[in-house]
Amino acid sequence: MPKTLITHIGTLAGIHPRETLRLAGQEMKHMGTIHDAWLLTDDNRIAAFGDMDQFDALDASPSLTIDAKGGTVLPCWCDPHTHLVYAGSREGEFEDKIRGLSYAEIARRGGGILNSADRLHEMSEDELVEATMQRLNEMMARGTGCVEIKSGYGLNTADELKILRVVRRLKELTPMRIVATFLGAHAVGRAYSGRQAEYVDLVINEMIPAVAEEQLADYIDVFCDEGFFTPGETARILEAGARYGMRPKIHACELKSSGGVEVGVAHDALSIDHLESASDHDLDLLAHSPAMPTLLPGTSFFLNMPYARGRQLIDRGLAIALATDCNPGSTPSADMKFVVSLACIKMRLEPAEALNAATLNAAYAMGLSHDYGSIAVGKRANLQITKPIPSLAYIPYAYTRDIVSKVMIEGEMV
């Protein structure tokens, strides 16, 4: 790949030491910056950066020079919680919600996750690849460079494998960095209605070994919440996944404080996600864990639910990450910039805190912060270049404006 030089950067933001893998508490207020800067990439990594006043001393011989024209350069967004492989939309349920039905009520009526599973069953891998690539391309154009994709709309062995095979194909088709998570325990498959214990056995004894045999998943996840999977069932599933090398990520406390945080902490979860209904006890557990609390404000916005207590988590000295939760039922949006705005407006995060939560800490929630999520020599060159903006606070402030001018993924402009 060519050397690329970016000059006349109004603000270069997100500068952190290479060894910094996550930020917590007061650290999240700081987003290292250089004003009037340049940055050099070599191959697919950041090679150097500095102040334009020192630019004359640079002997880079770049193959390509890009004038940022006063725009801001910051790391690409990292999105550590999505359900991007899905079939069709669910606007009918959107209307149900407007009429007053809750997420749980729709699920009990056979909608929600089961609705998506029925639709996905009818689609081929090729059709799913084509549909998901459109979403990935839209995300990339908005500045996202890394994404986690979960299964969970299969709910039988064949369809769960189909989703994860689609994810494997997507890894070859897009320059974005993708990690895959097996979420067979997203809900009880329709064929096992009333037989949840048998479905849990299916996940443990058939699905997990099949996923592992094809090496389709980096992580394992469970929807541990009221009306879904119990803490005991969740523990069994996470332990089974760990035996095959899949580290846990977990859905917890979206609907109720139901023991998910405790299970996630006990089983060394990389991230513990949602937390809209987390109790003070749950926050105390998180304070003594290396797990990354990953908050999904888009879900709260779309479902008209309470927001997770992002301000309190940071004030308690914890780290947080942000993600879109993009899926057809509870938040059909993959716009990380809007998530950053919601975090500021609804969770009371300061702009720098929200930006760090959507870049470095979000990369940590995927196990990728050694290579992604900040500006440091040696890290992957995943960068977004904005149009000229007055400050970093303008990014969440201008919550509907498209500010992205150019995107670089793995050292190449896309």
C-alpha positions as CSV (number, residue, x, y, z in Angstrom):
1,M,0.0,0.0,0.0
2,P,1.2,3.5,-0.7
3,K,2.4,6.1,1.8
4,T,-0.3,8.7,2.3
5,L,0.3,12.1,3.8
6,I,-2.6,14.1,5.2
7,T,-1.8,17.8,5.6
8,H,-3.5,21.0,6.9
9,I,-5.5,19.1,9.5
10,G,-7.5,21.6,11.6
11,T,-7.5,19.3,14.6
12,L,-6.0,15.8,14.9
13,A,-7.9,14.2,17.7
14,G,-7.9,11.0,19.7
15,I,-4.2,10.9,20.4
16,H,-3.3,8.4,23.1
17,P,-0.2,6.4,23.9
18,R,-0.1,3.1,22.0
19,E,-0.1,1.1,25.2
20,T,-3.3,2.7,26.4
21,L,-6.0,0.2,25.7
22,R,-9.0,1.8,27.5
23,L,-9.9,4.9,29.4
24,A,-11.9,5.1,32.6
25,G,-13.4,7.7,34.8
26,Q,-11.6,11.1,34.6
27,E,-9.3,9.8,31.8
28,M,-12.3,9.8,29.5
29,K,-12.4,13.6,29.6
30,H,-9.1,13.8,27.7
31,M,-8.8,13.4,24.0
32,G,-5.3,14.3,22.9
33,T,-5.2,16.8,20.1
34,I,-2.8,18.7,17.9
35,H,-4.1,21.8,16.0
36,D,-2.9,22.5,12.5
37,A,-1.4,19.0,12.1
38,W,-0.2,16.5,9.5
39,L,-0.3,12.7,9.6
40,L,1.6,10.1,7.6
41,T,0.5,6.5,6.9
42,D,2.8,3.7,5.6
43,D,1.2,0.5,4.4
44,N,-1.9,0.2,6.6
45,R,-0.6,1.9,9.7
46,I,0.0,5.3,11.2
47,A,3.7,6.1,10.6
48,A,4.1,9.6,12.1
49,F,2.2,12.8,12.9
50,G,2.9,16.2,14.1
51,D,2.5,20.0,14.0
52,M,2.5,21.7,10.5
53,D,5.2,24.1,11.9
54,Q,7.5,21.0,11.9
55,F,6.3,19.8,8.5
56,D,9.3,21.1,6.5
57,A,11.6,18.7,8.4
58,L,9.5,15.7,7.2
59,D,11.1,13.5,4.5
60,A,8.2,11.2,3.7
61,S,8.1,10.9,-0.1
62,P,4.4,10.0,0.0
63,S,2.6,8.3,-3.0
64,L,-0.5,10.3,-2.2
65,T,-1.1,13.6,-0.4
66,I,-4.5,14.6,0.9
67,D,-5.2,18.2,1.9
68,A,-7.6,18.0,4.9
69,K,-8.5,21.7,4.2
70,G,-8.9,22.4,7.9
71,G,-11.1,19.4,8.6
72,T,-10.7,17.3,11.8
73,V,-9.1,13.9,11.6
74,L,-10.0,11.4,14.3
75,P,-10.1,7.6,14.5
76,C,-12.9,5.8,12.7
77,W,-15.8,4.8,14.9
78,C,-15.8,1.3,16.3
79,D,-19.2,-0.3,16.8
80,P,-18.9,-3.2,19.2
81,H,-22.6,-4.4,19.3
82,T,-24.7,-5.0,16.2
83,H,-27.0,-7.5,14.7
84,L,-26.3,-6.5,11.1
85,V,-27.2,-9.8,9.4
86,Y,-30.9,-9.8,9.3
87,A,-33.8,-10.3,6.8
88,G,-36.2,-7.4,6.2
89,S,-37.6,-4.6,8.3
90,R,-40.1,-4.7,11.1
91,E,-42.0,-1.4,10.7
92,G,-45.2,-3.2,11.7
93,E,-43.8,-3.7,15.2
94,F,-42.8,0.0,15.1
95,E,-46.5,0.8,14.7
96,D,-47.3,-1.6,17.6
97,K,-44.9,0.3,19.8
98,I,-46.5,3.6,18.8
99,R,-49.8,2.2,19.9
100,G,-48.3,1.3,23.3
101,L,-47.1,-2.3,23.2
102,S,-43.8,-2.9,24.9
103,Y,-40.8,-4.8,23.5
104,A,-41.6,-7.6,25.9
105,E,-45.3,-7.7,24.9
106,I,-44.4,-7.9,21.2
107,A,-42.0,-10.8,22.0
108,R,-44.6,-12.7,23.9
109,R,-47.0,-12.4,20.9
110,G,-44.4,-14.1,18.7
111,G,-42.9,-11.0,17.2
112,G,-39.5,-9.5,17.8
113,I,-36.6,-11.8,17.5
114,L,-38.8,-14.8,16.4
115,N,-40.2,-12.7,13.6
116,S,-36.7,-11.9,12.3
117,A,-35.7,-15.6,12.6
118,D,-38.7,-16.7,10.5
119,R,-37.7,-14.2,7.8
120,L,-34.1,-15.1,7.8
121,H,-34.8,-18.8,7.4
122,E,-36.2,-18.0,4.0
123,M,-33.2,-16.1,2.7
124,S,-30.1,-17.5,1.1
125,E,-26.5,-16.7,2.1
126,D,-26.1,-14.7,-1.1
127,E,-29.1,-12.6,-0.4
128,L,-28.0,-12.0,3.2
129,V,-24.5,-11.0,2.1
130,E,-25.8,-8.5,-0.4
131,A,-28.2,-6.9,2.1
132,T,-25.6,-6.7,4.8
133,M,-22.9,-5.3,2.5
134,Q,-25.2,-2.4,1.8
135,R,-25.4,-1.7,5.5
136,L,-21.7,-2.0,5.9
137,N,-21.0,0.4,3.1
138,E,-23.4,2.9,4.6
139,M,-21.6,2.6,8.0
140,M,-18.2,3.0,6.4
141,A,-19.3,6.2,4.6
142,R,-20.3,7.6,8.0
143,G,-16.9,6.9,9.5
144,T,-17.2,3.4,11.0
145,G,-14.1,1.2,10.5
146,C,-14.6,-1.7,13.0
147,V,-17.8,-3.6,13.8
148,E,-18.9,-6.6,15.8
149,I,-21.7,-8.7,14.2
150,K,-23.8,-11.2,16.2
151,S,-25.8,-14.1,15.0
152,G,-29.0,-14.8,16.9
153,Y,-31.7,-14.5,14.2
154,G,-31.3,-18.2,13.3
155,L,-32.4,-20.0,16.5
156,N,-31.7,-23.4,15.0
157,T,-28.3,-24.9,14.2
158,A,-28.5,-24.6,10.4
159,D,-29.6,-20.9,10.4
160,E,-27.1,-19.8,13.1
161,L,-24.3,-21.3,11.1
162,K,-25.7,-19.6,8.0
163,I,-25.5,-16.2,9.7
164,L,-21.9,-16.8,10.8
165,R,-20.9,-18.1,7.4
166,V,-22.3,-14.8,6.0
167,V,-20.2,-12.9,8.5
168,R,-17.1,-14.9,7.4
169,R,-17.8,-14.0,3.8
170,L,-18.3,-10.3,4.7
171,K,-14.8,-10.3,6.2
172,E,-13.4,-11.0,2.8
173,L,-15.6,-8.5,1.0
174,T,-15.1,-5.3,3.0
175,P,-11.9,-3.6,4.3
176,M,-13.7,-3.0,7.6
177,R,-12.5,-5.0,10.6
178,I,-15.2,-7.4,11.6
179,V,-15.4,-9.6,14.7
180,A,-18.1,-12.4,14.9
181,T,-20.2,-13.3,18.0
182,F,-22.3,-16.4,18.3
183,L,-25.7,-15.5,19.9
184,G,-27.7,-18.7,19.6
185,A,-29.2,-17.8,23.0
186,H,-30.9,-14.7,21.7
187,A,-34.3,-16.2,22.3
188,V,-35.9,-19.7,22.4
189,G,-36.4,-21.0,18.8
190,R,-40.0,-21.3,17.8
191,A,-39.7,-25.0,17.5
192,Y,-38.8,-25.2,21.2
193,S,-41.7,-23.1,22.5
194,G,-42.4,-24.2,26.0
195,R,-39.2,-26.3,26.1
196,Q,-36.6,-23.7,27.1
197,A,-34.3,-26.2,28.9
198,E,-34.2,-28.4,25.8
199,Y,-33.3,-25.4,23.7
200,V,-30.4,-24.5,26.1
201,D,-29.2,-28.1,25.7
202,L,-29.3,-27.7,21.9
203,V,-27.2,-24.5,22.1
204,I,-24.6,-26.2,24.3
205,N,-24.5,-29.7,22.8
206,E,-25.0,-29.0,19.1
207,M,-24.7,-25.3,18.1
208,I,-21.5,-24.4,20.0
209,P,-19.5,-27.4,18.8
210,A,-20.7,-26.8,15.2
211,V,-19.7,-23.2,15.4
212,A,-16.3,-24.1,16.8
213,E,-15.7,-26.8,14.2
214,E,-15.9,-24.2,11.5
215,Q,-14.1,-21.5,13.6
216,L,-17.0,-19.1,12.9
217,A,-17.1,-17.0,16.1
218,D,-14.6,-15.0,18.1
219,Y,-17.1,-14.5,21.0
220,I,-20.2,-16.0,22.6
221,D,-23.2,-14.0,23.8
222,V,-26.4,-14.7,25.7
223,F,-29.5,-12.5,26.2
224,C,-29.7,-12.8,30.0
225,D,-32.8,-10.9,31.0
226,E,-36.4,-11.2,32.1
227,G,-38.4,-13.4,29.8
228,F,-35.3,-14.7,28.0
229,F,-32.4,-16.7,29.6
230,T,-31.8,-17.1,33.3
231,P,-28.5,-16.5,35.0
232,G,-28.1,-20.3,35.5
233,E,-28.8,-21.0,31.9
234,T,-26.5,-18.2,30.8
235,A,-23.6,-19.5,33.0
236,R,-23.9,-23.0,31.4
237,I,-23.9,-21.5,27.9
238,L,-20.9,-19.2,28.6
239,E,-18.9,-22.0,30.2
240,A,-19.6,-24.2,27.2
241,G,-18.4,-21.5,24.8
242,A,-15.3,-20.9,26.8
243,R,-14.4,-24.5,26.5
244,Y,-14.2,-23.9,22.7
245,G,-12.2,-20.7,23.1
246,M,-15.1,-18.2,22.7
247,R,-14.8,-15.4,25.3
248,P,-18.1,-14.1,26.6
249,K,-19.9,-10.9,25.8
250,I,-23.3,-10.5,27.3
251,H,-26.7,-8.8,27.0
252,A,-27.7,-7.8,30.5
253,C,-30.2,-5.6,32.3
254,E,-32.0,-4.3,29.2
255,L,-35.4,-5.0,30.6
256,K,-34.7,-5.7,34.3
257,S,-31.8,-6.2,36.7
258,S,-31.9,-9.9,36.3
259,G,-28.4,-11.3,37.3
260,G,-26.8,-10.8,34.0
261,V,-24.1,-8.5,35.3
262,E,-23.1,-10.9,38.0
263,V,-22.9,-13.8,35.5
264,G,-20.8,-11.7,33.1
265,V,-18.4,-10.6,35.7
266,A,-18.0,-14.1,37.1
267,H,-17.2,-15.5,33.6
268,D,-14.7,-12.9,32.5
269,A,-16.9,-11.2,29.9
270,L,-15.1,-8.8,27.6
271,S,-18.1,-6.5,27.5
272,I,-21.4,-6.3,29.4
273,D,-24.0,-4.6,27.2
274,H,-27.2,-2.7,27.5
275,L,-27.5,-1.9,31.2
276,E,-30.6,0.3,30.8
277,S,-32.1,-1.3,34.0
278,A,-28.9,-1.9,35.9
279,S,-29.1,-1.5,39.7
280,D,-26.6,0.2,42.1
281,H,-25.5,-3.3,42.9
282,D,-24.8,-4.0,39.2
283,L,-22.7,-0.9,39.0
284,D,-20.8,-1.9,42.1
285,L,-20.0,-5.3,40.4
286,L,-18.8,-3.6,37.3
287,A,-16.5,-1.3,39.3
288,H,-14.5,-4.4,40.2
289,S,-14.3,-6.0,36.8
290,P,-12.2,-5.5,33.6
291,A,-15.4,-6.0,31.6
292,M,-16.3,-3.0,29.4
293,P,-19.8,-1.6,30.1
294,T,-21.2,-1.1,26.6
295,L,-24.1,1.3,26.3
296,L,-26.7,1.4,23.5
297,P,-28.5,4.8,23.6
298,G,-30.1,4.2,20.2
299,T,-32.1,1.4,21.7
300,S,-33.4,3.6,24.4
301,F,-34.3,6.3,21.9
302,F,-36.2,4.0,19.5
303,L,-38.0,1.9,22.2
304,N,-38.7,4.9,24.5
305,M,-36.9,3.2,27.3
306,P,-34.8,4.6,30.1
307,Y,-31.1,5.3,29.2
308,A,-28.3,3.5,30.9
309,R,-26.5,5.6,33.6
310,G,-23.5,6.6,31.6
311,R,-22.8,9.7,33.7
312,Q,-22.9,7.7,36.9
313,L,-20.6,5.0,35.5
314,I,-17.9,7.5,34.6
315,D,-18.3,9.4,37.8
316,R,-17.7,6.1,39.7
317,G,-14.4,5.8,37.8
318,L,-15.6,3.2,35.3
319,A,-14.9,3.0,31.6
320,I,-17.8,2.9,29.1
321,A,-18.1,2.1,25.4
322,L,-20.9,3.1,23.0
323,A,-22.4,1.0,20.2
324,T,-25.4,1.2,17.9
325,D,-27.1,-2.2,18.5
326,C,-28.2,-1.9,14.9
327,N,-31.0,-4.4,14.3
328,P,-34.4,-4.4,12.6
329,G,-36.5,-4.4,15.8
330,S,-35.1,-2.2,18.5
331,T,-32.8,0.3,16.7
332,P,-32.6,0.1,12.9
333,S,-29.7,2.6,12.7
334,A,-26.0,2.1,12.4
335,D,-25.1,5.8,12.7
336,M,-22.4,6.0,15.4
337,K,-22.4,9.8,15.2
338,F,-26.0,9.9,16.3
339,V,-25.1,7.5,19.2
340,V,-22.4,9.9,20.3
341,S,-25.0,12.7,20.2
342,L,-27.5,10.7,22.3
343,A,-24.8,9.9,24.8
344,C,-24.2,13.6,25.3
345,I,-27.8,14.7,25.3
346,K,-29.5,11.8,27.2
347,M,-26.6,10.3,29.3
348,R,-24.9,13.6,30.0
349,L,-21.5,12.6,28.7
350,E,-19.1,15.4,27.8
351,P,-18.2,15.4,24.1
352,A,-14.7,14.1,24.7
353,E,-16.1,11.3,26.9
354,A,-18.5,10.2,24.2
355,L,-15.9,10.4,21.5
356,N,-13.5,8.2,23.5
357,A,-16.4,5.8,24.3
358,A,-17.1,5.4,20.5
359,T,-13.5,4.9,19.5
360,L,-10.8,3.6,21.9
361,N,-13.2,2.0,24.5
362,A,-15.4,0.7,21.7
363,A,-12.4,-1.0,20.2
364,Y,-11.6,-2.5,23.6
365,A,-15.1,-4.0,23.8
366,M,-14.2,-6.0,20.6
367,G,-10.7,-6.9,21.8
368,L,-9.2,-4.6,19.2
369,S,-7.8,-1.6,21.0
370,H,-4.2,-2.7,20.6
371,D,-4.6,-1.8,16.9
372,Y,-7.6,0.4,16.6
373,G,-9.5,3.3,18.2
374,S,-6.9,6.0,18.7
375,I,-4.1,7.9,17.0
376,A,-0.7,6.4,17.8
377,V,2.3,5.4,15.7
378,G,2.0,1.8,14.7
379,K,-1.8,1.6,15.0
380,R,-4.0,0.7,12.0
381,A,-4.7,3.7,9.7
382,N,-8.5,3.8,10.2
383,L,-9.3,7.5,10.0
384,Q,-12.2,9.8,9.3
385,I,-11.6,13.3,7.9
386,T,-14.4,15.7,8.5
387,K,-15.4,18.9,6.7
388,P,-14.1,21.9,8.6
389,I,-15.9,22.1,12.0
390,P,-15.4,24.7,14.8
391,S,-14.6,22.2,17.6
392,L,-14.9,18.5,18.7
393,A,-18.1,19.4,20.6
394,Y,-19.6,20.3,17.2
395,I,-19.7,16.6,16.3
396,P,-22.4,15.6,18.8
397,Y,-23.9,19.1,18.7
398,A,-24.7,18.9,15.0
399,Y,-26.6,15.6,15.5
400,T,-28.1,15.3,12.0
401,R,-25.4,16.9,9.9
402,D,-23.2,14.7,7.7
403,I,-19.7,16.0,8.5
404,V,-17.6,13.2,7.0
405,S,-15.5,14.3,4.0
406,K,-13.3,11.3,3.5
407,V,-12.7,7.9,5.2
408,M,-9.5,5.8,5.3
409,I,-9.7,2.2,6.1
410,E,-6.6,0.1,6.6
411,G,-4.5,2.9,5.0
412,E,-6.6,3.2,1.8
413,M,-9.2,5.8,1.0
414,V,-12.7,4.3,0.5
